[in-house]
């Protein structure tokens, strides 16, 4: 497993500093796969405005939520189910369904025939939800109050949800849509059509592109590879993230030195490795942290699975559990270290 990953990363580290943003989808696949933020705003602002006129939910709020929840249309749920708001099935849902790991394994999420269905259902979800009813007492142009109200109502568990929405709105001037305005960069002819003919991609591991980095996906988590000239601030600005998110998702302290070729997750790591990655044989120079980054697993969970005290480091040749939990009755057969990367 380690040798396979080593060879997989070699071509990644050799990528030039400036990657051209080119589509990775054919005309028959979900054409939102290579979108960056401005593209997303251009493609779906009209849906947000249409829903604002129908439901009185500010277009800026709808767009910001979609951008945040779907990672600019690049999330697995957006690709597999046209679900741009992360709305789960709930008992009353009678439409299409897709199952995806979130807070729990194999959770049920709503699946839509088109992106507009997702936007429309999002509006209905808020309009018909009793806990959101107080929002409609707010001025529809007061996006800050709406963002804070959504957090208060419990739309998301993040304690900084409102802050993130407000930042997205202000960084991209989405508030102009609430007052009938427009943005210069959205007045272009090339738009991704919201068509029922778009075929959803049946994939879990995929690659998207930003203006500076390729974004890879492992263990259902997006990540990038640090390149020359990167800083935590420049990466957070490029990806429309807050700096603390990168530190938190990668379990590192603020002020940590960024290393060329370093894996940087831009979504939270998971509680266990992906299917098939059951064990890892520790090699020379590896630590619990580098192994947790290698497989996209939270370091605390890696310690727990292997009955190790936090801060202890594994020995060369030690076999680490990545998915299941080691028990005291387990007998681990040590395997020899083969440092042969030339074949």
Order of alpha helices (4+ residues) and beta strands (2+ residues): alpha-alpha-alpha-alpha-beta-beta-alpha-alpha-alpha-beta-beta-beta-alpha-alpha-beta-beta-alpha-alpha-beta
